[in-house]
């Protein structure tokens, strides 16, 4: 068997102002015939026919939800800036009626089986991931944070926002143990990766597209854009799978002299499976 590889189909560049990102629309999560959504001031649960099952008032704005075995974890943002920035509470709720099980602190979550969840936080003296049981009790803790890839175990594409970065792709093991890959990422703020059917994780690291296997070994699939050393904060890279065999890679390059001006590089890539 070989490795995944890509070919460039199209490449474009466009100059312009700082783009405005669309606000994510509901729903946030759906399972077992129930749909979790929300807007500023409330979390909602409806059935697939659109009938409202319950509403949970919250002081901020829900931004993501994760469902597992009768529990739902909802992360929120605060409307007003405070000691934790715009970070709002994370609510662990009973999926049946919205009853509060526990109020937690975290920015990014992931679903595990049996009503268990991961919840992570970076900043405010934290770079941690906690595992919670269905009652909101901490059952494990790791000093790692980023994008969670849950499958056969848990991997994390770290994002530490540090200069220089120490971010890697890692695996979380029981007892707070972390298995680290040899790959040291270039970007400290890697965006959400693409996960392929065999568990391979595609990471757009600054201008380099990398593939990381379940065993944490990495392969460079494409060197799309050279990012000058020490200037990584000017570049924001996103990766999206737009079809079974297509990827769209975007790198936004901020003008160093005019901070509101950007050069946006966009590549359309053909994705080829191992042979």
VMD Tcl script that draws the C-alpha trace (Angstrom):
set ca {
  {0.00 0.00 0.00}
  {1.13 3.52 -0.75}
  {0.22 6.83 0.84}
  {-2.43 9.42 0.11}
  {-1.30 12.08 -2.32}
  {-2.68 15.22 -3.96}
  {-2.36 17.10 -7.22}
  {-3.08 20.78 -7.75}
  {-6.00 21.37 -10.13}
  {-6.31 25.13 -9.77}
  {-4.61 28.01 -7.97}
  {-5.88 31.57 -7.54}
  {-4.81 34.73 -5.74}
  {-7.01 37.65 -4.74}
  {-6.24 40.89 -2.91}
  {-8.79 42.50 -0.62}
  {-9.86 43.58 2.82}
  {-10.02 41.38 5.91}
  {-12.89 38.96 5.12}
  {-16.00 38.83 7.27}
  {-16.85 35.31 8.42}
  {-20.44 34.15 8.53}
  {-21.90 33.32 11.94}
  {-22.49 29.60 12.28}
  {-26.15 28.72 12.00}
  {-27.99 26.10 14.01}
  {-28.22 23.17 14.46}
  {-25.04 22.32 16.35}
  {-25.60 18.58 16.84}
  {-28.21 15.90 16.12}
  {-28.62 12.35 17.36}
  {-31.38 9.86 18.24}
  {-34.03 12.03 16.60}
  {-33.12 15.14 18.60}
  {-31.49 18.34 17.34}
  {-29.52 20.77 19.52}
  {-29.44 24.38 18.38}
  {-29.43 27.79 19.93}
  {-29.01 31.52 19.68}
  {-27.96 34.28 22.02}
  {-29.72 33.69 25.33}
  {-30.85 30.08 24.88}
  {-30.05 26.49 24.00}
  {-32.85 24.62 22.26}
  {-33.69 20.99 21.64}
  {-36.17 20.02 18.93}
  {-37.13 16.74 17.31}
  {-36.59 16.08 13.61}
  {-40.16 17.25 12.89}
  {-39.29 20.66 14.31}
  {-41.26 20.32 17.56}
  {-39.62 22.07 20.50}
  {-38.69 19.63 23.29}
  {-37.00 22.04 25.70}
  {-35.24 25.39 26.05}
  {-32.34 26.20 28.37}
  {-31.74 29.92 29.09}
  {-28.04 30.92 29.06}
  {-26.39 34.32 29.51}
  {-24.25 34.06 26.37}
  {-24.30 32.54 22.89}
  {-24.06 28.77 22.23}
  {-21.42 27.90 19.63}
  {-21.09 24.09 19.58}
  {-22.75 20.99 21.01}
  {-21.72 17.36 21.50}
  {-24.14 14.49 22.27}
  {-23.32 11.20 24.01}
  {-25.66 8.63 25.62}
  {-28.33 10.93 26.99}
  {-26.04 13.86 27.73}
  {-25.21 16.98 25.72}
  {-22.22 19.28 26.23}
  {-22.74 22.83 24.93}
  {-19.95 25.41 24.78}
  {-20.83 29.09 24.77}
  {-19.36 32.53 24.24}
  {-19.87 35.53 26.51}
  {-21.54 38.62 25.09}
  {-19.38 40.97 27.15}
  {-15.61 40.89 27.64}
  {-14.57 39.79 31.15}
  {-11.71 38.12 33.03}
  {-11.98 35.05 30.74}
  {-12.23 37.15 27.57}
  {-15.33 36.17 25.61}
  {-15.28 32.60 26.94}
  {-18.63 31.53 28.37}
  {-19.47 28.49 30.51}
  {-19.72 24.99 29.05}
  {-22.97 23.32 30.07}
  {-23.39 19.58 30.59}
  {-27.11 18.92 30.23}
  {-29.51 16.00 30.40}
  {-30.55 15.44 26.79}
  {-34.07 14.40 27.75}
  {-35.18 17.65 29.37}
  {-32.26 20.12 29.41}
  {-31.67 19.82 33.15}
  {-28.26 21.18 34.17}
  {-25.90 18.40 35.23}
  {-22.75 20.53 35.61}
  {-21.40 23.95 34.64}
  {-17.83 23.59 33.32}
  {-15.07 25.74 31.88}
  {-13.69 25.05 28.40}
  {-13.47 26.33 24.85}
  {-13.56 23.20 22.68}
  {-15.21 19.84 23.26}
  {-15.50 16.36 21.77}
  {-17.76 13.36 22.27}
  {-16.68 10.08 23.82}
  {-18.92 7.05 24.44}
  {-21.10 6.40 27.46}
  {-22.02 10.00 28.16}
  {-18.38 11.04 28.46}
  {-16.77 14.10 26.91}
  {-13.48 15.86 26.34}
  {-13.28 19.57 27.10}
  {-10.20 21.69 26.47}
  {-8.95 25.19 27.17}
  {-5.92 27.19 25.99}
  {-4.94 30.49 27.56}
  {-5.57 31.93 31.02}
  {-2.64 29.80 32.30}
  {-4.21 26.70 30.76}
  {-3.18 24.32 28.00}
  {-5.27 21.39 29.11}
  {-7.80 18.76 28.12}
  {-10.10 17.21 30.71}
  {-12.18 14.04 30.42}
  {-15.57 14.20 32.15}
  {-18.00 11.41 32.99}
  {-21.75 11.73 32.52}
  {-22.12 13.43 35.90}
  {-19.50 16.11 35.20}
  {-16.70 14.55 37.24}
  {-13.12 14.84 35.95}
  {-11.75 11.36 35.22}
  {-8.49 12.26 33.42}
  {-6.40 15.31 32.51}
  {-3.74 16.01 29.87}
  {-1.50 19.00 29.23}
  {-2.52 19.30 25.59}
  {-5.13 21.23 23.66}
  {-6.23 21.67 20.06}
  {-8.46 19.94 17.54}
  {-9.68 16.54 18.79}
  {-9.80 13.52 16.48}
  {-11.79 10.76 18.19}
  {-11.79 7.27 16.72}
  {-9.47 4.49 17.72}
  {-8.27 6.47 20.71}
  {-7.95 10.25 20.80}
  {-5.49 12.34 18.82}
  {-5.00 16.09 19.14}
  {-3.74 18.49 16.50}
  {-2.33 20.97 18.99}
  {-2.72 24.75 18.79}
  {-0.78 26.52 21.54}
  {-0.65 30.10 20.12}
  {2.96 30.30 21.34}
  {6.01 31.80 19.64}
  {7.95 29.67 18.96}
  {5.31 26.97 18.93}
  {5.66 23.60 20.60}
  {2.54 22.20 18.91}
  {2.55 18.64 17.62}
  {0.04 15.97 16.68}
  {-0.29 13.80 19.78}
  {-2.24 10.85 21.17}
  {-3.91 11.01 24.58}
  {-3.38 7.89 26.69}
  {-4.93 6.98 30.07}
  {-3.49 8.52 33.19}
  {-2.60 11.85 31.63}
  {0.05 10.26 29.40}
  {0.72 11.89 26.01}
  {2.34 10.14 23.04}
  {3.93 12.82 20.85}
  {4.72 12.66 17.16}
  {8.14 13.63 15.84}
  {6.49 16.39 13.79}
  {6.84 19.89 15.23}
  {4.22 22.06 13.53}
  {5.20 25.37 11.96}
  {1.96 27.15 12.84}
  {0.83 27.68 16.41}
  {-2.78 28.18 15.30}
  {-3.49 25.32 12.91}
  {-7.17 25.30 11.94}
  {-9.48 22.27 11.95}
  {-7.98 19.27 10.11}
  {-9.66 16.95 7.61}
  {-10.00 13.32 8.75}
  {-10.01 10.63 6.05}
  {-11.76 7.25 6.13}
  {-8.67 5.33 7.24}
  {-8.00 7.74 10.10}
  {-5.36 9.78 8.27}
  {-5.44 13.40 9.43}
  {-4.75 16.14 6.88}
  {-3.30 19.32 8.38}
  {-2.67 22.57 6.51}
  {0.33 23.78 8.53}
  {1.06 27.33 7.37}
  {1.63 26.70 3.64}
  {2.40 22.97 3.90}
  {-0.22 20.22 3.57}
  {0.68 17.30 5.82}
  {-0.81 13.83 6.31}
  {-0.52 12.24 9.77}
  {-1.39 8.57 10.19}
  {-2.86 6.73 13.18}
  {0.71 5.86 14.18}
  {1.54 9.61 14.24}
  {3.98 9.36 11.32}
  {3.70 12.29 8.93}
  {4.11 12.86 5.20}
  {4.29 16.14 3.29}
  {1.63 16.02 0.56}
  {2.21 19.47 -0.92}
  {4.31 22.56 -0.26}
  {1.80 25.18 -1.36}
  {3.25 28.43 -0.04}
  {6.56 29.44 1.53}
  {6.01 31.24 4.85}
  {8.98 33.37 5.92}
  {10.54 32.29 9.20}
  {9.23 34.32 12.11}
  {6.26 35.71 10.17}
  {3.77 32.91 10.72}
  {1.35 35.17 12.57}
  {0.61 36.94 9.26}
  {-0.76 33.75 7.69}
  {-4.05 31.96 8.41}
  {-4.59 28.64 6.65}
  {-7.84 26.65 6.33}
  {-8.54 23.28 4.74}
  {-11.90 21.90 3.61}
  {-12.96 18.68 1.94}
  {-15.41 19.78 -0.72}
  {-16.03 16.37 -2.34}
  {-14.91 12.77 -1.94}
  {-11.84 13.46 -4.04}
  {-11.46 17.25 -3.68}
  {-9.88 19.59 -1.16}
  {-9.84 23.36 -0.98}
  {-6.84 24.93 0.74}
  {-6.87 28.64 1.57}
  {-4.03 30.73 3.00}
  {-4.77 34.35 3.91}
  {-1.64 36.49 4.01}
  {-1.88 39.79 5.91}
  {0.01 42.73 4.46}
  {2.75 43.65 7.00}
  {2.39 47.38 6.26}
  {-1.41 47.54 5.88}
  {-2.96 45.21 8.48}
  {-6.47 45.36 7.01}
  {-5.25 44.22 3.58}
  {-4.90 40.55 2.67}
  {-3.67 38.43 -0.19}
  {-5.77 35.27 -0.31}
  {-4.24 32.17 -1.94}
  {-6.69 29.40 -2.89}
  {-5.84 25.93 -4.21}
  {-8.21 23.26 -5.49}
  {-6.62 19.86 -4.92}
  {-7.45 16.39 -6.18}
  {-7.17 13.80 -3.40}
  {-5.86 10.37 -4.43}
  {-6.17 7.33 -2.14}
  {-3.36 4.90 -1.45}
  {-2.70 2.37 -4.21}
}
mol new
graphics top color blue
foreach p $ca { graphics top sphere $p radius 0.5 }
foreach p [lrange $ca 0 end-1] q [lrange $ca 1 end] { graphics top cylinder $p $q radius 0.2 }
display resetview
